[in-house]
Structures are given as C-alpha cells and as structure tokens.
Amino acid sequence: MSFAQIVIGPPGSGKSTYCNGTSQFFNAIGRHGQIVNMDPANDALPYPCAVDIRDFITIEEIMQEQQLGPNGGLMYAMESLDKSIDLFILQIKSLVQEEKAYLVFDCPGQVELFTHHSSLFKIFKRLEKELDMRFCVVNLIDCYYLTSPSQYISILLLALRSMLMMDLPQINVFSKIDMIKSYGELPFNLDFYTEVQDLDYLLPYVEKESNSVMGKRYAKLTETISEMVADFNLVSFEVLAVDDKESMINLQLSVDKANGYIFGASEVGGDTVWAEATRDQGLRENNIQDRWIDNKELYDKAEQKRREEIEKDREMQEKEIDVDNEDEWDRALKDWEEKQGTDYVR
Ligand SMILES: Nc1nc2c(ncn2[C@@H]2O[C@H](COP(=O)(O)OP(=O)(O)OP(=O)(O)O)[C@@H](O)[C@H]2O)c(=O)[nH]1
C-alpha cells in the first residue's frame, strides 16, 4: 500500500509552491516524499521532480501538431496520455514499490480536468487499482475569492463538483491565507467561510453585489447554487500559508487522516517520529480568525523570532563544526608545535 496527494486548483492558486513546500516539510520530518509533475505546460518547476509528464508529452508539441490553443491542447494532451499510460505507470510503480515513496502529484490548473473531463480521473483510478495507492485530493483555492460573496459561492460549487467527479477523499484549502488581511475587512469571521455553514447570511451581500454588478437574476442564480451546496453538506476548508509551519502541520494532519496514512504508514515513509507524534492526536484547535486577522502581526512577530533563533542555533552549530574541521585542527596543531618547538605528528 502506498499513499499520495493529488494537488489541484485554479491557475495561480499556489499548487507548485505547495508541492515544493510539502516536499521540504517531508524532508524535515523524515518522510520520503517525491513530486510528480502532471502539467505538460509547466516547464519551470520550482522543485526537483521524480517523474515529469513532460518526458512523455508536452503542450508545445500538441498545440503545433493539432493546431490547438492552450486549453484544447491540454485536454488533448491528457487524452493522449490516457492512451499511452503504461510507461508512466511503470515509473510510478518503481517509486512507490522500490523506493517506498509518498507521492505528491502537481496537476494542471485547468479546472475542467477535475469538474468535467475524465482523463486524469481515469489515470488516478488506474494507479489506485494497480498499485494499491491511497489518494487524497488537495484542492487549493486562492483566499482572494473570499472578498466577493458571489465568487465565494462559485468556488464552493467548483469544490463540490470536483469532490463528486474525482470520487476520492478531498481536502479543500484556502491558500495564501497570509494575504487575507491585506484584502480588507470581511463581513464574517474566517470560520464562517471555512465551515461553509449558514450561507443564508451571505445572501444579502450577494444581492448587494449583484445589484451593482450583474442584476437581480444573477443574484437568484447565486442563491440557488448556494442552496444546492448547502444541501450536499460536503464542502469545508482548511487554510494554508505555505511558509507558516503550524498551518502546514495542521493541513498535513488532515491529509494523513483523509488518505489513511495515519492509520497504516508503518511500511512506508520512514517518518516514525511524525507518525508517533500524530497517531492519537486529533486536529489541533486553531483560531484562524485570531491567527490570520485579529492578531496577525503578533503571531508573525513570534514566528519571525522563532526563525531567527533557529538561524542563530544553526550558525552556532556550524561554528562548532569548524572546531572539528581537519584543516583548522591541523593549523592549531602546527601553531602549538611551533610554540613547543617539537615535531609532533598526529
Ligand atoms: N503570500 C503567499 N503567496 C503564495 C503562497 N503560495 C503561493 N504563493 C504565490 O502565488 C503565486 C502562484 O503560485 P504557483 O505555485 O505558481 O501557483 P500554481 O497554482 O502552481 O500556478 P499554475 O501552475 O499557473 O497553475 C506565486 O507567486 C507564489 O509565490 C502563500 O502561501 N502565500
């Protein structure tokens, strides 16, 4: 059995940054994480990746050969991969079975791939079946969407649609939450938006926004969508600032629970310390309103201080290592010999 995350979300929501941050986080806790790039258009990866879909297919080739634009090209690329998937699966197999790696799949930003199109879905289902992989989808949404009530409701619909389409455990995440305070005041606490309850309270704001932007029929449509999302009662959110250790830990705890890693990771990973520390632990209560809005500056200052202390410790350690450095030792010995007038050879 092996475990993996499938990272999805609209363009610019922070997927590649998250994959990079997660890989560094895994290194720090001793988990053997590897990243797989699933985006045939991403030619500037900010991380080292173990398998790159661009080794099989690139969007440039497809666009040229098929005379397609970027969106059509991507759909075509995914369909083509679907047909010639065996080599790709072989590479994944070697990662999960021989290297016992925990995989993070960095997916393209075209949301149609997760809401309507079945190619990627089929690839993951095949991996699930053939390699006994356990997935959790991590759906990143830029927290900027919280600033507009109607856009907030539309991303709820998007999240719901991908949950139903992918048919896998899914954690929805408001990314870049460190930016939320700079976007101005929200009418409700952050928990209101993450827990997705009582959407009725939002409707007057939708109406107000629609009056000024789109008109009454648009408000009615948004209202109906919000009722449908509330009826399913499936969508909720975590928050993430990729540089913030606590939000990363909280998110990884949720993901570990969702894909089952927390219950059966003894044969993979190698992060026994993390596993022991989190095995019996529920999610920590975390007041996100306090952390990211009400007292953000205080928390940021404390975090900055913590980082400076870690950096100072690291510098001290490096200095101590210098004492063990062969060259320095030899130099010190030579000085001592000169002073003693001896020819002592170590
Ligand atoms: N402030 C802040 N910025 C972030 C965070 N995560 C990502 N970003 C920034 O958001 C921008 C987009 O991030 P990417 O990781 O390229 O987003 P993506 O979803 O991979 O983008 P596509 O590949 O175009 O779909 C970059 O400038 C990142 O530095 C975060 O937690 N906080």
PDBQT file of the ligand as one rigid body, heavy atoms in Angstrom, charges set to zero:
ROOT
HETATM    1  N1  LIG A 401       1.724  35.100   0.064  1.00  0.00    +0.000 N 
HETATM    2  C1  LIG A 401       1.716  33.850  -0.406  1.00  0.00    +0.000 A 
HETATM    3  N2  LIG A 401       1.962  33.639  -1.718  1.00  0.00    +0.000 NA
HETATM    4  C2  LIG A 401       1.928  32.359  -2.174  1.00  0.00    +0.000 A 
HETATM    5  C3  LIG A 401       1.640  31.260  -1.317  1.00  0.00    +0.000 A 
HETATM    6  N3  LIG A 401       1.648  30.131  -2.070  1.00  0.00    +0.000 NA
HETATM    7  C4  LIG A 401       1.944  30.516  -3.337  1.00  0.00    +0.000 A 
HETATM    8  N4  LIG A 401       2.116  31.848  -3.410  1.00  0.00    +0.000 N 
HETATM    9  C5  LIG A 401       2.432  32.656  -4.623  1.00  0.00    +0.000 C 
HETATM   10  O1  LIG A 401       1.408  32.511  -5.582  1.00  0.00    +0.000 OA
HETATM   11  C6  LIG A 401       1.924  32.584  -6.904  1.00  0.00    +0.000 C 
HETATM   12  C7  LIG A 401       1.431  31.419  -7.736  1.00  0.00    +0.000 C 
HETATM   13  O2  LIG A 401       1.943  30.228  -7.173  1.00  0.00    +0.000 OA
HETATM   14  P1  LIG A 401       2.189  28.906  -8.037  1.00  0.00    +0.000 P 
HETATM   15  O3  LIG A 401       2.703  27.871  -7.090  1.00  0.00    +0.000 OA
HETATM   16  O4  LIG A 401       2.974  29.173  -9.254  1.00  0.00    +0.000 OA
HETATM   17  O5  LIG A 401       0.699  28.585  -8.461  1.00  0.00    +0.000 OA
HETATM   18  P2  LIG A 401       0.167  27.384  -9.387  1.00  0.00    +0.000 P 
HETATM   19  O6  LIG A 401      -1.174  27.023  -8.881  1.00  0.00    +0.000 OA
HETATM   20  O7  LIG A 401       1.195  26.286  -9.460  1.00  0.00    +0.000 OA
HETATM   21  O8  LIG A 401       0.064  28.117 -10.788  1.00  0.00    +0.000 OA
HETATM   22  P3  LIG A 401      -0.187  27.438 -12.232  1.00  0.00    +0.000 P 
HETATM   23  O9  LIG A 401       0.980  26.497 -12.464  1.00  0.00    +0.000 OA
HETATM   24  O10 LIG A 401      -0.204  28.617 -13.150  1.00  0.00    +0.000 OA
HETATM   25  O11 LIG A 401      -1.491  26.747 -12.193  1.00  0.00    +0.000 OA
HETATM   26  C8  LIG A 401       3.450  32.614  -6.745  1.00  0.00    +0.000 C 
HETATM   27  O12 LIG A 401       3.884  33.938  -6.889  1.00  0.00    +0.000 OA
HETATM   28  C9  LIG A 401       3.689  32.137  -5.333  1.00  0.00    +0.000 C 
HETATM   29  O13 LIG A 401       4.850  32.685  -4.750  1.00  0.00    +0.000 OA
HETATM   30  C10 LIG A 401       1.378  31.529   0.086  1.00  0.00    +0.000 A 
HETATM   31  O14 LIG A 401       1.105  30.641   0.924  1.00  0.00    +0.000 OA
HETATM   32  N5  LIG A 401       1.419  32.838   0.470  1.00  0.00    +0.000 N 
ENDROOT
TORSDOF 0
